């Protein structure tokens, strides 16, 4: 920058603030005015604590009130050629650049230093620039723009608190409120700065109208994380104890998922609140609507958090959520105080089945246009027809609806949804997959427990009106998940295929009522499909023909490819595990055309080497060929061509252990060569292997499994203790370890617990070796799922107590063969793991010999299995458990444990959430004679299983030979 002849230069000596009386020996650097625009602060040596800057006196006076007073007033510095300023050198150089009109970017890191300097030196232009930047950044979501990092936000907020700036505090609070969930996940888990949020800032954020959370659980998680980390770092914990109450009061306990609050009963901060929340939830379930309406005007305790910024509403796992909760959350706040409206709401809720108040326009509900996704999974009390009306009025931009385990989501509700909410693209109405899969069990008898309901005439009225053109056709769904829906028939699928012709993803896993012909019809109509999940269905020859056939007669201009419209060529995901109706020839034809597949599941099919050799794709990321007859050679061939493979499941593949020859493809003839290829080509995240997986194989895969998240070793695998000892060091990111039929020891288990800090699931099933109580004396707070099957026969109640203390956050527990347990064990389990959602207890001594009482204190149970634990279970147990446990969907028992030799079965579908009941029956079989040959010893062995499943219209009673 050239200097003007009329410029009057002054030297500004900028000293670091800590240099109070600098000595002459301090080194300095000189920066001339002509080079201001090219100054590079990073090039200044760190030991140069003094920077001398040449600047134009008149320019300083013009742009800075500080220098105007200093250099043109009566101060003695006004007559000097050098003035001293104590300031951070990097910040001051930026200030001089601003005075010289050089471009300067404000960032999260630089804002406070620039703003403070602008205030001190009186730089109006810089002050305006900082204010504008701060206003813009704090008005945005962090995911939409480079975020203001939390440590910077805290520093900015503290600066305002100290100096009383005024305009900073509210934007800081609002920004933190709008970004609470995204910020918590990022700041707490990766940066660890969430715990440093000041108490007053956090409390103001929690009370802010713009507080944005997907669910009340997310808010509770954030608060508990803050409290826990502050307790660990706080010396004066007395203050924190007082602060807990005010912060915890901000949680709307009536809107928390049942499993969440049940799991927090042992939390030191949350125990009283958890009990209060459970009572509130159970009260809402028992008296769902009237008590809720009466609470209007008593604050926001039952109002779902919805703001103009809310994008996702997650109500999953809340059995207390009803239409009344939704309605009251959509009403303007002024309605809280109007008694006439209270009475009107009560009357409309009484007549809800015939008169939906939203559709009648009785209430002007609020609109939340930012909402894109709603999750109402596991909300059995919610009236779906009314809820859909509510969504259509209040969520006009809704794109995704998840309603898993909602059996009342019938075909009528689906057709209503796509019409009322025309922008919806994704629908998920998954339910539990029935254990009665025709290709997996031998069915002895089958029939309806209750006479099936007649299909209502208006079941498809809305859908047929749309197809006939009497109603406007809404935007088509592109992703549809019907997993486990045995109530959907061929007719249902046909009508859905006519209406949802733009599907690109469909999941029909476990839909055993559908025929191959109806699935092929869906495929033929939906020509945009690129993801098909049809595991355990009748998917067969017709469906494969639909995938491999071009059913169009008109080809686009200039298109010379005869196969341009073959769906097989476009497939990115194909999951057809368990589809036994697919023969080798059909499978070969399909795989030879599916070149673009990224995810392929062929488990439990008639897959052969020839069929898999025909696959020429190079994009695979997931491959499941479990329980097939493929060899190591063909698997090496596939791995060689798919270096991006991340998940490989090959349990039960006995041919991986056998040697074979294949000169055509040039690979060696042993399973070890397959592992060499896998270790050289891939970076795996999940593996499930068995036959042929040895210590040598493990070492060969060393470089391929450094990022492994999950490992399963099954029958035929021979890792040995040496490999299992190396496992934590080789795969430090493991979250799931499942071992079947492996040799283990205390050292192996202790090493896993001590080293794998991210471990969430551990399963030790039918393993050999010397395991003792020492294995479970190490704390593993991250563990969520634990299966101990035939590995801890020595476990006593004392050992069980130790397990609850060291693995206190379990949500799934399975114990098999713990023969020393007794009825007192129930109380230990329910007190130690009150938040369990899945509990399997089998061959556990006399655990149920005195009945089942304490286990029902695990109020959030969804899956309960009790078999061969002592004859003490009452005949009405299944119905009693279903009435006490509002989330219970699956129950498995054994006639051997029934005090009256049988169990009563459910007869009403609207009284509970039960969808699967399994009752096993044994027969006595001769085992041996006693030593004197006088008495024949008989033991119970499995005979048959009665399976009662729900299919929406009625219960189906099926007797199968297998133990399911």
QUIVENCOR-V389528 format. One record per helix or strand. SS is the DSSP state (A for helix, B for strand). FROM is the first residue (numbers start at 0). TO is the last residue. If there is no record, write none. Layout:
ss->SS from->FROM to->TO
ss->SS from->FROM to->TO
This chain:
ss->B from->8 to->14
ss->B from->27 to->30
ss->A from->32 to->37
ss->A from->40 to->42
ss->B from->49 to->55
ss->A from->56 to->62
ss->A from->64 to->71
ss->A from->75 to->78
ss->B from->81 to->85
ss->A from->88 to->98
ss->A from->110 to->120
ss->A from->123 to->137
ss->A from->149 to->162
ss->A from->168 to->177
ss->A from->179 to->190
ss->A from->193 to->195
ss->A from->198 to->206
ss->A from->215 to->232
ss->A from->236 to->247
ss->A from->252 to->254
ss->A from->257 to->262
ss->A from->270 to->285
ss->A from->289 to->293
ss->B from->311 to->313
ss->A from->322 to->329
ss->A from->332 to->336
ss->A from->338 to->349
ss->B from->372 to->374
ss->A from->383 to->393
ss->B from->399 to->401
ss->A from->410 to->419
ss->B from->425 to->427
ss->B from->442 to->447
ss->A from->456 to->466
ss->B from->478 to->480
ss->A from->489 to->498
ss->B from->504 to->506
ss->A from->515 to->524
ss->B from->530 to->532
ss->A from->540 to->547
ss->A from->566 to->569
ss->B from->572 to->574
ss->A from->583 to->592
ss->B from->598 to->600
ss->A from->608 to->612
ss->B from->621 to->623
ss->A from->631 to->640
ss->B from->646 to->648
ss->A from->653 to->655
ss->A from->670 to->680
ss->B from->685 to->688
ss->B from->693 to->693
ss->A from->694 to->699
ss->A from->701 to->703
ss->B from->709 to->712
ss->B from->717 to->717
ss->A from->719 to->729
ss->B from->735 to->739
ss->B from->742 to->742
ss->A from->745 to->754
ss->B from->760 to->764
ss->B from->767 to->767
ss->A from->772 to->775
ss->B from->784 to->788
ss->A from->796 to->805
ss->B from->811 to->815
ss->A from->823 to->831
ss->B from->837 to->841
ss->A from->853 to->856
ss->B from->862 to->866
ss->B from->872 to->872
ss->A from->876 to->883
ss->B from->889 to->893
ss->A from->894 to->896
ss->B from->897 to->897
ss->B from->915 to->928
ss->B from->935 to->949
ss->B from->954 to->959
